[in-house]
Amino acid sequence: MHHEAVIQAAIDDLNLQLVPNYTTTAKKYGISCHMLSRCYNNLLGLCDRLESISSQLTQPPSHVLMRIYETLFSSQFCSTLV
């Protein structure tokens, strides 16, 4: 499985957990616990920013939100994915 796909699967697994257990999930997917927590927290921060931006816009066109999402995602999502 491609490295980004492994991280995404681990993040999906964390989302299903009532209390995210980074250590167990990282071991399960064979990735660094530190990297998993950074990626997961960056993603949560990104979602919060998107919600904030979308609430400030009045009836925003979907293409504008998509462009904002792509800009934030490319600059914030786990810069250590290699």
C-alpha positions in Angstrom: 0.0 0.0 0.0 1.3 3.5 -0.9 2.6 5.4 2.2 -0.1 8.1 1.9 -2.8 5.5 1.7 -1.4 3.8 4.9 -1.6 7.1 6.7 -5.1 7.8 5.4 -6.2 4.3 6.6 -4.7 5.0 10.0 -6.5 8.3 10.2 -9.7 6.7 9.2 -9.1 4.1 12.0 -8.5 6.9 14.5 -11.8 8.6 13.5 -13.6 5.5 14.4 -12.2 5.4 17.9 -14.0 7.1 20.8 -10.6 8.1 22.2 -7.9 8.1 19.5 -5.1 5.7 20.5 -2.1 6.9 18.4 0.4 4.3 19.7 -1.7 1.2 19.0 -2.9 2.6 15.6 0.6 3.5 14.5 1.9 0.0 15.4 -1.1 -1.6 13.6 -0.2 0.3 10.4 3.6 0.2 10.8 4.1 4.0 10.9 5.6 6.5 13.3 3.3 7.5 16.2 4.7 11.0 16.0 4.0 11.3 12.3 0.5 9.9 12.7 -0.4 12.4 15.5 1.0 15.3 13.5 -1.0 14.3 10.4 -4.2 13.7 12.3 -4.0 17.0 14.2 -3.1 18.9 11.1 -6.1 17.4 9.4 -8.4 18.4 12.3 -7.0 21.9 12.2 -7.6 22.1 8.5 -11.3 21.0 9.0 -11.7 23.7 11.7 -10.3 26.4 9.4 -12.6 25.3 6.5 -15.6 25.5 8.7 -14.6 28.9 9.9 -14.0 30.2 6.4 -17.3 28.7 5.1 -19.3 30.2 7.9 -17.9 33.7 7.0 -19.0 33.4 3.4 -22.7 34.0 2.5 -23.9 31.3 0.2 -20.4 30.5 -1.2 -20.1 28.9 -4.6 -18.8 25.3 -4.3 -15.8 26.0 -6.6 -14.6 28.8 -4.3 -14.7 26.5 -1.2 -12.9 23.8 -3.2 -10.1 26.2 -4.2 -9.7 27.3 -0.5 -9.7 23.6 0.5 -7.0 22.7 -2.0 -4.9 25.6 -1.0 -5.1 24.8 2.7 -4.7 21.1 2.1 -1.6 21.4 0.0 0.1 23.7 2.6 -1.0 22.0 5.8 -1.5 18.3 5.5 1.4 16.4 6.9 4.4 17.9 5.2 6.4 14.7 6.0 4.6 12.5 3.5 7.5 11.0 1.5 
